[in-house]
Amino acid sequence: MFQHSRHRIIGATLCVYLLAAATISMGAEPVQVTVDAKQVIGNNEPFWANMVFHPTEFLDGAWGEDLVALLAETGAAQRYIRLYNQPEDAAVVGDDGAVSYRWDHFDRRVDLLLRHGIRPVVAFFSMPAAIADNPKHGRNRTFLNNKRINTGRPADYAQWQAMCVDFTKHVLERYGEKEVLAWYFTCWNEPNLSGFWHKADLTEHKKLYDHFAAAVKGVNPKIRIGGPSYSSYNTYKKPDTWKGFLEHITHGTNHATGKQGTPIDYITVHTYGGHSGQGGPMFPYPSVDYMLAQQRKLVEMRDEYPELRDVPIMIAEWGVTSGGGTTMKKRPMAEVRNTQFSASFLTTMVAKQLAWRRAENPHLGDMFLCISGYEVPQQFDFEGKRTVHTLNGFHKPLLNGYKLLAKLGGEWVDAHVESDDDEVTILAARDGADHLTVMITRFVPEQWRNEGEDRAVRLSLSTGWSKPADAEVTHWRIDEHHSNAYSVFCEMGSPTQPTPEQIQQIRSRMGLETVESLSRRSVGDTFEMTLDLPPNAVSLIEIKK
């Protein structure tokens, strides 16, 4: 009873800040945004539309199946989902003590992804007790009926290598080489943390990676393998840790082959905009710039090794802030994962990432949002966890951010922002000449409670249409008053147990909403409009003949 009342008090208090945001126009000169839809500058390959599904076991139930369907339908997962292969569930010990493997559990989960047009990034993670150095090492997963997961090293690395061989042969036989060559394999997860790997012993992890690489490449050298997937903050704080792995794979002695170096096709890193449900060492609030600073530093360290400069870095985990299961009870700033702040963080991150990739070609791969916080049963709606929906299935504004990104066309077009700061970013695209989309975001991280004045933005769009045409113009918006189930929840007083009527009301407002109703108007060579953007708002203007 105490926990319920405490959640209600904290949630209601934080919602007061959300609903108190001012909406007074600043009166300053509008930010000028210019788009030339005639100038195609590249193909839209949604590097952001990938997810880490955690915990993997939930893929076996109806809840997991529904979540995968939601991620696919909303465009949040268009390319890949990372999951564990979980060999602890595959190992079978025969009467003679020999260990063999059945991969039925993995097959079920991948079949589900493939049905939705999503491919797996497979993390080889957990040690079967039958081959573990200490069968009792690890921890119970209380959310799975105390199922035990072993995070220790193998008794003999040859047995780990044999398991990796068995898995690789299995998926090639079941799914075929063409399909598997489109996947990614990676070794373990955050081995620099003792909760995930044997005493966080990175020498032992290098052995693990070497034998993993020898196994997979020994079966098929064309399969893409990567690592080391170290945790973000420790990598940024202790760069020698990450450089130690790069040094090993380039110049070190391979523990499996005795030769110099170890194969790697892509490098995996984890970077977050903040830590433990709040800000990071550079900012007291979650920041896109902090996350990009981590990534730039990692690129610089990789490029110190000439043989690795063309090896792409996959952002194998990212999020507005780490600590996926951290709630607002512990960290009030975790509220940003409920609000429009997270949607504007996402779209700003995509815009700044895309600008970096165009300008410098830093050889970056896909980015994977780590949705976590589901492993401990949700007690209430909008607890502040790193999830995309809540206990009662309410879509968070973050998910609406993915829905808007999915509306962007298949070709990027030329777009510029004229401003004295970088609050406003733009993404502009088209699907052929007759369907144009312009996304404008105002991200103000220091206003993490979304308070403050509106800012005027003037859009000038050159359509390239030779004569005026009847067009449908739609202005989609995510802010306090649009596409925001959390605001509706707050207006109701943050109910710990919403009534059926309240659930229906919130669900009716949780999807994408427009500032203006759909309208048809004559649009010629130039389209202009001025819009007022409050802090941490996202607008998408869609023009379609």
C-alpha positions in Angstrom: 0.0 0.0 0.0 2.8 2.4 0.8 4.5 1.7 -2.5 1.3 2.5 -4.4 0.7 5.8 -2.6 4.3 6.8 -3.0 4.2 6.2 -6.7 1.1 8.3 -7.0 2.5 11.2 -5.1 5.8 11.3 -7.1 4.1 10.8 -10.4 1.5 13.6 -9.7 4.3 16.0 -8.6 6.4 15.4 -11.7 3.3 15.8 -13.9 2.7 19.2 -12.5 6.0 20.3 -14.0 5.0 18.8 -17.3 1.6 20.5 -17.5 3.0 23.9 -16.3 5.1 24.5 -19.4 4.7 28.0 -20.8 3.6 28.5 -24.4 4.4 32.2 -24.9 5.9 33.1 -28.2 9.4 34.5 -27.9 9.1 37.4 -30.3 12.6 36.9 -31.6 13.3 36.4 -35.3 12.1 32.9 -36.5 14.6 30.2 -37.1 14.8 29.8 -40.9 14.6 26.3 -42.3 15.1 25.9 -46.1 14.4 22.7 -48.1 15.0 22.0 -51.8 13.1 18.9 -52.7 14.6 18.9 -56.2 18.1 18.2 -54.8 18.3 14.5 -53.8 21.4 14.0 -51.7 21.1 10.3 -50.8 19.0 7.3 -49.9 17.2 7.0 -46.6 18.5 3.8 -45.0 17.0 3.8 -41.5 20.1 3.0 -39.4 18.1 3.9 -36.3 15.3 1.4 -36.8 16.7 -1.5 -34.7 16.0 -2.8 -31.3 17.6 -4.8 -28.5 14.8 -7.2 -27.2 15.3 -7.8 -23.5 14.8 -10.3 -22.1 15.1 -12.7 -25.0 12.9 -15.4 -23.4 9.8 -13.1 -23.6 9.8 -13.7 -27.4 8.3 -17.1 -26.7 5.0 -15.8 -25.3 2.0 -13.8 -26.7 3.3 -10.7 -25.0 6.6 -10.9 -26.8 4.9 -11.7 -30.1 2.7 -8.6 -29.7 5.7 -6.4 -28.9 7.6 -7.5 -32.0 4.5 -6.9 -34.1 4.2 -3.4 -32.6 7.9 -2.6 -33.2 7.5 -3.7 -36.8 4.2 -1.9 -37.5 5.4 1.4 -36.0 8.8 1.3 -37.9 10.8 1.1 -34.7 12.3 -2.1 -35.9 12.7 -2.2 -39.7 16.0 -4.0 -40.0 17.4 -5.9 -37.0 16.6 -7.0 -33.4 19.4 -8.2 -31.1 18.7 -11.3 -29.1 20.7 -13.9 -27.2 21.2 -17.4 -28.5 21.1 -18.7 -24.9 23.1 -21.9 -25.1 22.2 -22.7 -21.5 18.8 -23.7 -22.9 20.2 -25.8 -25.7 22.7 -28.0 -23.8 21.8 -31.7 -23.4 24.0 -34.0 -21.4 23.9 -37.6 -22.5 24.3 -40.7 -20.4 27.9 -40.9 -21.3 28.5 -37.3 -20.2 28.8 -35.9 -23.7 27.2 -32.5 -24.3 25.1 -31.9 -27.4 22.8 -29.0 -28.3 19.2 -28.5 -29.4 18.4 -25.0 -30.7 14.6 -25.2 -30.9 14.2 -22.2 -28.6 16.3 -20.0 -30.8 14.6 -21.2 -34.0 11.1 -20.2 -32.6 12.3 -16.7 -31.8 14.1 -16.1 -35.1 11.2 -17.5 -37.0 9.0 -14.9 -35.3 11.4 -12.1 -36.3 11.6 -13.2 -39.9 7.9 -13.4 -40.2 7.9 -9.6 -39.5 10.7 -8.9 -42.0 13.3 -8.4 -39.2 16.7 -10.1 -39.0 18.6 -11.1 -35.9 21.8 -9.8 -34.4 22.8 -12.9 -32.4 24.7 -12.4 -29.2 26.4 -15.6 -28.1 25.6 -15.2 -24.4 25.5 -17.4 -21.3 27.5 -20.4 -20.4 25.9 -23.8 -20.3 26.4 -25.2 -16.8 27.5 -28.5 -18.4 30.7 -26.8 -19.8 31.1 -24.1 -17.1 34.2 -23.8 -14.9 31.8 -23.2 -12.0 28.3 -24.5 -12.7 26.8 -22.4 -9.9 28.3 -19.1 -11.1 25.9 -16.4 -12.1 22.5 -15.3 -10.8 18.8 -16.3 -10.7 16.5 -14.5 -13.1 13.6 -14.0 -10.7 11.3 -12.8 -13.5 11.6 -16.2 -15.2 10.7 -18.4 -12.2 14.3 -18.3 -10.8 15.8 -19.6 -14.0 19.6 -19.5 -13.5 21.9 -17.9 -16.0 25.6 -18.7 -15.9 27.9 -15.8 -16.7 31.2 -17.5 -15.9 34.0 -18.8 -18.1 34.1 -22.4 -19.6 36.1 -25.1 -17.9 37.7 -25.7 -21.3 37.6 -23.1 -24.1 37.6 -25.9 -26.6 34.1 -26.8 -25.3 32.9 -23.2 -25.8 34.3 -23.3 -29.3 32.6 -26.6 -30.0 29.3 -25.1 -28.9 29.8 -22.1 -31.2 30.5 -24.4 -34.1 27.4 -26.4 -33.4 25.2 -23.3 -33.4 26.7 -21.9 -36.6 26.3 -25.2 -38.4 22.7 -25.4 -37.2 21.6 -22.0 -38.4 23.3 -22.5 -41.8 21.5 -25.8 -42.3 18.1 -24.4 -41.2 18.1 -20.9 -42.7 20.6 -21.2 -45.6 23.8 -19.4 -46.2 22.2 -16.5 -48.1 20.0 -15.6 -45.1 22.6 -16.1 -42.4 25.2 -14.0 -44.2 22.7 -11.1 -43.7 22.9 -11.6 -39.9 25.4 -10.5 -37.4 27.1 -12.6 -34.7 28.6 -11.1 -31.6 30.4 -12.5 -28.6 28.8 -11.9 -25.1 27.4 -8.7 -23.6 29.2 -6.1 -21.5 32.0 -8.4 -20.3 33.6 -5.5 -18.5 30.9 -5.7 -15.9 31.1 -8.5 -13.3 27.4 -9.0 -13.3 27.7 -10.1 -16.9 31.0 -11.9 -17.1 33.5 -13.8 -14.9 34.9 -11.2 -12.5 34.8 -8.7 -15.4 38.1 -10.4 -16.4 38.9 -9.0 -19.9 41.8 -11.4 -20.4 39.4 -14.2 -20.1 37.0 -12.5 -22.4 39.6 -12.1 -25.1 40.0 -15.9 -24.9 36.3 -16.3 -25.2 36.2 -14.0 -28.3 39.1 -15.7 -30.0 37.5 -19.1 -29.7 34.2 -17.7 -30.8 35.8 -16.2 -33.9 37.7 -19.4 -34.7 34.5 -21.4 -34.4 32.3 -19.2 -36.6 34.9 -18.4 -39.2 36.0 -22.0 -39.3 32.5 -23.0 -40.3 31.9 -20.1 -42.8 34.5 -17.3 -43.1 31.9 -15.0 -44.7 29.7 -14.8 -41.5 30.0 -11.3 -39.9 31.3 -11.4 -36.4 32.0 -8.6 -33.9 32.5 -7.4 -30.3 33.4 -6.4 -27.6 30.1 -4.8 -26.5 31.6 -3.1 -23.4 29.3 -0.9 -21.3 29.2 2.7 -22.3 30.2 4.7 -19.2 33.2 2.5 -18.3 34.4 2.6 -21.9 34.2 6.4 -21.9 35.8 6.7 -18.4 38.5 4.1 -19.0 39.4 4.2 -22.7 42.4 1.9 -22.2 39.9 -0.9 -21.5 38.5 -0.6 -25.0 41.8 0.1 -26.6 43.1 -3.1 -25.0 40.6 -5.1 -27.0 41.5 -3.3 -30.2 45.2 -3.9 -29.5 44.5 -7.6 -29.0 42.5 -8.2 -32.2 45.2 -6.4 -34.3 48.5 -7.3 -32.7 47.9 -9.7 -29.8 48.4 -13.5 -29.8 45.2 -15.3 -30.7 44.3 -17.7 -27.8 42.6 -20.1 -30.2 45.1 -20.2 -33.1 48.4 -19.0 -31.6 48.7 -16.5 -34.5 48.7 -12.7 -34.4 45.3 -11.0 -34.3 41.7 -12.1 -34.4 39.1 -11.6 -37.2 36.5 -8.9 -36.7 33.9 -7.6 -39.2 32.3 -4.9 -37.1 32.9 -3.4 -33.7 30.2 -3.1 -31.1 29.8 -0.3 -28.6 27.2 0.9 -26.1 26.5 4.6 -25.7 23.8 6.4 -23.8 22.8 10.0 -23.4 23.0 9.8 -19.6 23.4 7.2 -16.9 21.3 5.5 -14.3 18.1 7.3 -15.3 19.7 10.7 -15.3 22.5 12.8 -16.9 26.1 12.0 -17.5 29.5 13.4 -16.6 29.4 16.3 -19.1 25.8 17.4 -18.5 23.4 17.2 -15.6 20.6 16.0 -17.9 20.5 13.4 -20.8 22.2 14.9 -23.9 22.5 13.9 -27.5 25.8 15.8 -27.6 27.2 13.7 -24.8 26.2 10.5 -26.6 27.8 11.7 -29.8 31.0 12.7 -27.9 31.3 9.1 -26.7 30.9 7.9 -30.2 33.4 10.3 -31.6 36.0 9.3 -29.0 35.4 5.6 -29.9 35.9 6.4 -33.6 39.1 8.2 -32.9 40.5 5.3 -30.9 39.5 2.8 -33.6 41.2 5.0 -36.2 44.5 4.8 -34.3 44.7 1.3 -35.8 45.0 1.7 -39.6 43.8 -1.9 -40.2 40.5 -1.1 -38.4 39.6 2.3 -39.9 37.2 0.7 -42.4 35.7 -1.6 -39.8 32.2 -0.2 -39.0 31.2 0.6 -35.5 27.8 -0.7 -34.6 26.0 1.2 -31.8 24.8 -2.1 -30.3 23.0 -0.3 -27.5 21.8 3.3 -27.0 19.1 5.0 -25.0 18.2 8.4 -23.7 19.8 7.2 -20.4 21.0 3.9 -19.1 19.6 2.0 -16.2 16.7 0.5 -18.1 14.9 -0.7 -15.0 15.4 2.5 -13.0 12.1 4.3 -12.1 11.2 7.8 -11.1 11.0 6.6 -7.5 14.7 6.3 -7.5 15.7 8.9 -10.2 13.0 11.6 -10.8 14.8 12.6 -14.0 13.8 9.2 -15.4 10.6 10.9 -16.2 12.2 12.0 -19.5 11.5 8.4 -20.7 7.8 9.1 -20.4 7.6 12.5 -22.1 8.1 14.1 -25.4 11.8 14.7 -24.4 12.6 11.1 -25.5 11.0 11.6 -28.9 12.9 14.8 -29.5 16.1 13.2 -28.3 15.6 10.4 -30.9 14.9 12.6 -33.8 17.7 15.1 -32.9 20.1 12.1 -32.6 19.1 10.9 -36.0 19.6 14.3 -37.6 23.0 14.9 -36.0 24.1 11.4 -36.7 23.1 11.7 -40.3 25.0 15.1 -40.6 28.1 13.5 -39.1 28.0 10.5 -41.4 27.6 12.7 -44.5 30.3 15.1 -43.5 33.0 12.8 -42.3 32.1 9.2 -43.2 33.1 7.8 -39.8 32.2 4.3 -40.8 29.3 3.8 -38.4 26.8 1.0 -38.7 23.3 0.6 -37.3 22.0 1.8 -34.0 20.0 -0.3 -31.6 17.7 1.2 -29.0 17.9 -1.1 -25.9 14.3 -1.5 -24.5 14.8 -2.7 -21.0 12.8 -2.6 -17.9 10.3 -5.3 -18.9 12.3 -8.0 -17.1 10.8 -6.9 -13.7 7.0 -6.9 -13.9 5.6 -3.4 -14.3 3.6 -2.3 -11.3 2.2 0.9 -12.7 1.9 2.9 -16.0 4.7 5.3 -16.8 7.2 4.2 -14.1 10.1 5.9 -16.0 11.7 2.7 -17.3 13.4 2.4 -20.7 10.4 0.9 -22.4 8.3 1.9 -25.4 4.9 1.1 -23.9 3.5 0.7 -20.4 1.7 -1.8 -18.2 -1.7 -1.1 -19.9 -0.2 -0.9 -23.4 0.0 2.9 -23.6 2.4 4.0 -26.3 5.1 6.4 -25.1 6.0 9.6 -27.1 9.3 7.8 -27.9 7.4 5.2 -29.9 5.6 8.0 -31.7 9.0 9.5 -32.6 9.7 6.2 -34.5 6.4 6.4 -36.2 7.2 9.9 -37.5 10.6 8.8 -38.7 9.0 6.0 -40.5 7.0 8.5 -42.5 10.1 10.1 -44.0 10.5 9.3 -47.7 13.1 7.0 -49.3 15.3 9.8 -50.6 17.0 12.5 -48.6 16.8 16.0 -50.0 18.8 19.1 -49.4 17.8 21.0 -46.1 19.4 23.7 -44.0 18.8 25.5 -40.7 19.9 29.1 -40.1 20.2 29.7 -36.4 22.7 30.9 -33.8 22.4 27.6 -31.8 21.6 24.0 -32.6 18.3 23.7 -30.8 16.5 23.2 -34.1 17.3 20.3 -36.5 15.8 19.2 -39.7 15.3 16.0 -41.8 13.8 16.3 -45.2 12.9 13.5 -47.6 10.7 12.5 -50.5 9.0 9.5 -52.0 9.3 10.5 -55.6 8.5 14.1 -56.6 4.9 14.0 -55.4 5.3 13.1 -51.8 7.4 15.4 -49.6 8.2 15.1 -45.8 10.0 17.6 -43.6 10.7 16.8 -39.9 11.6 19.8 -37.6 12.7 19.2 -34.0 13.5 21.6 -31.3 15.5 19.8 -28.6 16.4 21.7 -25.4 17.9 19.2 -23.0 18.4 21.6 -20.1 14.6 22.0 -20.2 14.1 18.3 -19.5 10.7 19.1 -17.9 9.7 20.7 -21.2 9.1 24.1 -19.7 9.8 27.3 -21.5 8.6 29.5 -24.4 7.7 28.5 -27.9 10.2 29.3 -30.7 9.1 30.3 -34.1 10.4 28.4 -37.1 9.8 29.5 -40.7 9.8 26.8 -43.3 10.6 27.6 -47.0 10.2 24.5 -49.2 11.0 24.4 -52.9 8.8 21.6 -54.1 10.1 21.4 -57.7 6.6 21.3 -58.9 6.3 23.1 -62.3 2.8 24.2 -61.7 0.4 24.5 -58.7 -1.3 21.2 -57.7 -4.0 20.2 -55.3 -2.1 18.6 -52.4 -2.9 17.1 -49.0 -1.0 18.9 -46.3 -0.7 17.3 -42.8 1.1 18.7 -39.8 2.0 15.9 -37.4 3.2 16.9 -33.9 4.6 15.4 -30.7 4.5 17.8 -27.8 2.7 18.2 -24.5 -0.7 18.5 -26.2 -0.3 16.1 -29.1 0.6 12.4 -29.5 1.3 12.2 -25.8 -0.4 9.6 -23.7 1.7 10.7 -20.7 0.1 14.1 -20.7 -3.3 12.6 -20.7 -2.3 10.3 -17.9 -1.0 13.3 -15.9 -4.2 15.2 -16.4 -6.1 12.3 -14.8 -3.9 12.6 -11.7 -1.5 9.7 -12.6 -3.9 6.9 -11.6 -2.1 3.8 -10.2 -5.0 1.7 -11.4 -6.8 3.4 -14.3 -10.5 2.6 -14.8 -11.6 1.0 -18.1 -12.9 4.4 -19.1 -9.6 6.1 -18.4 -7.7 3.3 -20.2 -9.9 3.9 -23.3 -9.3 7.7 -23.1 -5.6 7.4 -22.8 -5.4 4.9 -25.7 -7.4 7.1 -27.9 -4.8 9.8 -27.5 -1.6 7.7 -27.5 -1.1 7.6 -31.3 0.1 10.3 -33.7 -2.0 13.4 -33.8 -2.1 16.5 -36.0 -1.9 20.2 -35.1 -4.3 20.9 -37.9 -6.9 18.7 -39.5 -6.1 17.2 -42.9 -6.5 19.9 -45.5 -6.2 20.1 -49.2 -4.7 23.2 -50.7 -3.0 24.4 -53.9 0.7 24.0 -53.6 3.1 25.5 -56.2 6.8 25.7 -56.6 7.3 27.1 -53.1 5.5 26.2 -49.9 5.9 28.3 -46.8 4.7 28.1 -43.3 5.6 29.3 -39.8 5.2 27.1 -36.8 5.8 27.6 -33.1 7.7 24.9 -31.4 7.8 24.5 -27.6 10.8 22.9 -26.0 11.4 19.3 -27.0 8.7 19.2 -29.7 8.8 17.4 -33.0 6.8 18.4 -36.1 6.5 16.6 -39.4 5.0 18.4 -42.4 3.7 15.9 -45.1 2.7 17.2 -48.5 1.2 14.8 -50.9 -0.3 15.3 -54.4 
